[in-house]
Amino acid sequence: MGLDHGSLTTLAALGDDLRRRMFEFIRQERRPVTREEVADDLGISRKLAAFHLDKLVAAGLLQAHYGSSTGIRKVGRRPKMYEPVAEAIAVTIPERRYGMLADVLTEAVMTEAGDESARDAALRVAYRRGESLGGAERERVRPGRLGAERGLSLAADMLEKFGYEPERAAPTLLRLRNCPFHPLAAKAPELVCAVNQAFLAGYLHGLGSDKNTAMLAPRPDACCVELRADGVGQDASESGTACGR
């Protein structure tokens, strides 16, 4: 199935490296930002920043309004604020990994044992995929014995490359702001989230980060899994049922 006109417009807008960096910066801030903040971060003029920001608005990637990022009213004209649209951009950003999920499920179907359910086969394959990836990273980095914090730091590097958008919420807690398998995770959370958890658990084991655990911890607008040191509990008030973004 081909891309619709809106998707093509999005791809064209993000084809420019400067605009893509702008969009990524604003997404990471997770709050409305001004053209001055964008210009300072990218090291460009405010005029050039405003030009490209308005192009992103026209492409439907950002929305703009006048206000204050601090919420405090100031004398004079209020600055123009930019923030991502509420609807995720499935074609480009956030990054999706449908191919990896398809590979896992295909291999699971092809290698399913007689006493194994399809779901169990998918979890087995996902774990081994993660374990292999973690083992390769351990061989490359040769980190020695890993403590909980160092293990999470190494895991964050891989998770960034895979589009999870890791966020170090605490020294022993790594949250994932993006689900690479959404919206499939939203349609079949029990399967897709379990596959995701198995993949990340396998990665931690292969990496040698055995003091950390991949836990199911669904939160609205985020990945359903987070990585934390063994013994670190989850605040019940932070749990939820929404899965993925």
C-alpha positions, 0 to 999 in steps of 0.5 A: 500500500502506497503512502498517502499525500499527508505521509509524503508531505511529512517525509518531505518535511523531515528530509531536511536534516535541520528540520529533523533535528528540530523535531527531535529536539522538541519531542525530547523536551516534551513541552512547548518550546520557543524559536529562541530555544530551538535556535540556541540548541541548534546554533542557528539564527532565530529567523532561520529557526522560525522559518523551518519551524513554520514549515514543520507546522505546515506539514502537520508535524508541529502545532503553534500557539502563543503563550509562556513555557513557564506559565507566568504572564509577562508584560509584552507580546507572548512568545510563539510556542511550538510542540508536536501534534498529539497524533504520532507520526507512524511513517517516520518519527517515532521510529518503528520496528515492525520488521523485527517483530515480523521476523520474530513471529515468522521464526516462531511459527516456523520453529514451534515445537509440538508441546509449545503454544504459538505465544510461547514460541514467540517469547522464546524467539524474542528472548534469544534474539535479544540475548544474541544482540546483548552477547554481541554488544558485550563482546564488542564493549568487554565491560567486565562485571556489570553493576546495575547502573552501568548495565542500564547505561549500556542498555540505553545505548542500544535502546536509543538505536532501536527507537525506544527513546530511553529516559533515565528516570533514576540511577537504577530505573530506565524508562522507555518513552517510545514503543517501536511496535506501536500501534500493533502493541495497542491492538494486541498488547498481551502478545506484543508487550510480552514479546517486547519484554522477552526481547529486552530481558534476553538482551540484559542477560546476553549483555551480562546485566543480570542485576537488572530486570525488564518489567512490564509497567504500562504507562500512557504514551510510553513503552509497556516495559521498563528496565530497573535494578532488582529490588526496585519497586514500582509505584502503584500510582504510576501503573496503568493499562495504556500501552505504547505510543 
